[in-house]
Amino acid sequence: MTEAFGVPGIVLAGGLAQRMGGGDKPLRELGGQTILARVIARLEPQCECLLLSANGDPRRFAPFGLTVLADGLEQHPGPLAGILAGLDWAAAYRPDAQWIFSAPGDCPFLPRDLVARLRQAVSAHGAELAIAASQGRSHPVIGLWKVASRDALREALVVEGLRKVQDWTERYRVATVDWPADPIDPFFNVNTVEDLAEAERLSALEGPA
């Protein structure tokens, strides 16, 4: 089990799954359990607590037993709004927390050392945030975020109309941590029906979740 660092984690489950016919992507089944259940199983041992970012009726996520945070901003401006909701929650309920961790709810193969390596990276490099990478590509919604940045992020979203996560991360000193993608890219995400079929194949290759 990866050591917890007192970092709250937030699973971003706000996508509309338009390329899969609508609904909640994380609630699709993979290998006999939902993708979200797989994500939770991998992240709970790594985080001090785990939250869920999702809009709409929170009761559909009740079986998972997580606190569900809706966007605090109108028009639901993408994953940064979910990250901001997590930052605001941490400031209110975990005042000693300096960081939160975020990851999307549609990545069923997340590394079990994710939070630990990101935390090590920000310490080693004096970084202001850390994000994951694989195959030469960064995954900016998978990272550590400073709680102290929440007011600046709110201003960027509300006043500037900022939407892209990368446009936000470029403003800070970033530690990028790379993971191997062999035999499975741990950041493979399920966006389409074809992706779900590929995830089934990869799940069989990986073995028990």
LINDAFEN-V949028 format. One line per field, one symbol per residue. ss: DSSP state (H for helix, E for strand, C for the rest). A space follows every 50 residues. Layout:
ss = ???
This chain:
ss = CCCCCCCEEEEECCCCCHHHCCCCHHHCEECCEEHHHHHHHHHHHHCCEE EEECCCCHHHHHHHCCEEECCCCCCCCCHHHHHHHHHHHHHHHCCCCCEE EEEECCCCCCCCCHHHHHHHHHHHHCCCEEEEEECCEEEEEEEEEEHHHH HHHHHHHHCCCCCCHHHHHCCCCEEEEEECCCCCCCCCCCCCHHHHHHHH HHHHHHCCC
